[in-house]
Amino acid sequence: MRALFCLVTAGLGLGAIGCIDVRDYRGEWLGEVASDPLVRAGFAEGTRVEPLVLDNVDLEGLTAVLTTTDGKFGRTRLTPVTKFSNDPLASMTFDGDPLRSYLLFAKLTSEPGEPPAMMVISLFTDDRVELRILRGNDLFGVFHLRRRDQ
């Protein structure tokens, strides 16, 4: 699988960045919600992810557990949308050109009877992760994450 990803990235003109193995993104990631109110609703400024734990990361999907400092998510297991990896959206590009994006859902610990939030986890070549959490118009946050040890 890794060799296939290397061939695909080389074929797309990404070979200059080297062969990135998405399994290297396993581990704990921390970071704060973007402070800009244009991309933040339902999260107070300063809300942090502590941590997002990524496990079993590959091109087909990942498993993850999320905790936020505001109590919305407390060691919450995220549920992947398994068919997402087969859709062109999994390789969607936007500012920063992520290697891969994953779509997941999770119930809020603070609101167990309410609908779940949708999440997009994007992996970037410069060893960072972005987490977007959204639910209707009441909850939206972009979290810029770095490894725990950075």
N, C-alpha and C positions, 0 to 999 in steps of 0.2 A: 504494500500500500504506500509506504514512504517513497519508494522509487517511482511509483506512478505519479504521486504528487510532485516530485521533483521534475519529472518529464513534463507534466502539465504546466508547471510554473515556468519552466524554461521555454516551452512552446508559446506561452503568452508574453514572452519578453521580460519575465521576472527573474530570469536566471542570474542576473547580475547581483541580486540580493543573496544568492546562495540557496541552498536547499533548507527550507524551514520545516521542521517536523512539529506539527501542531501538538503532539504529545508533550512537548517541552513546556506547554502552558499549564500543565497540572500544578496544583499547589494553591496557596492562599494569596488572595489579592485584596488590597485595601484602597480606599479613596473616598473623596468627598463629592457630594452632589454639586453640579455646576451652579454658580451663584446667580447667573443671569435669569431673571424671572420670566423671560421669553421661553426658556426651556426648563422651567421648574414650576410645578404645581403640586400641592399636597405634601411636599417635603420642605421642612424648614431649612433655611440657609445654615450650612455647617453640618447637616446630616451626613453621616459617614457609613460606608459599607465596612464592616469589621467582623469577619471577613466574608468574601465570596470564595468558597472552596471549590475548585474545579478538579474533577476526577474523570478518569476514562475519556480523555479528550482524543478524538480522531476526526477524520473528515466526515464521518457519518453522523456524529453527534457528540454530546458530552453529558455528564451528570454533574450536578452542582448543588451546593447548599449555601443559603444566603442568610446573613445576619446584618441588620442595620441598627444604628445607635438610637433611632427613634422608636424602636419596638414594633415597627410595621412588619418586619420579618425577623424571626428568632429561630436560628438553626432550621430554616425552612428548606425542605427538599424541593427543588425545581423540577417540574415535569416537562420533558422535552416533547416537541411536536416531531414525531419520528419521521414523517414524510417530508418535512421541510428540507432535509439534505438532498432530496431528489428534485427540488424546485430551483429554478434559476435565482430566486431570491436569496438562497444560501450563499451565493457568491456576489451578492449585490455590492456595489461600490458607492462610497460617499467620501466626504472629506477624510483624508488620511489613508484611503485605499486599504481597507482591512483584508487580511488573508482569507478569513472565513467568518461568517456570522451564523448564530444559532438562535432559534426561536423556542421559548419556553414559557410556561405558565406557573403561577403559584398563588395559593390563598394567602391573604395577609394574616399574620398571627394576631394582629390587633383588631381585625374585622373578620372573624372566621365564617360568619353567615353571609358575607357579601361576595359578589363575583370575584374571581381571581384576577390578578394583574398579568399582563403579557410582558415578557422580557425579551430583549435582544442582547445577546452577548457577542461582541465582536473582538477578534484577535488581530493585533497589529504586529508588523515585523520588528518594531523598535521595543519589543518586550513590554507591551502595555495592553490593557483590556479596557473596553468601554462597555458599560452596562446601561441599557435604557429600560426603564420601568414605566409602563403606562397602563391606565385603566380609564377608559372614557375620557372625560375632560377634568376629572377631579384629581387624577394622579399622573404626574409625568416628571421624570427625573433622568438626567444624564449624569452618570458617575464615571469619572476618570480614575482608573485603578492601576496601581503598581504592585509588584510583588511585596510580600510582607518584609522580606529582608533588604529591600531597597530604601 
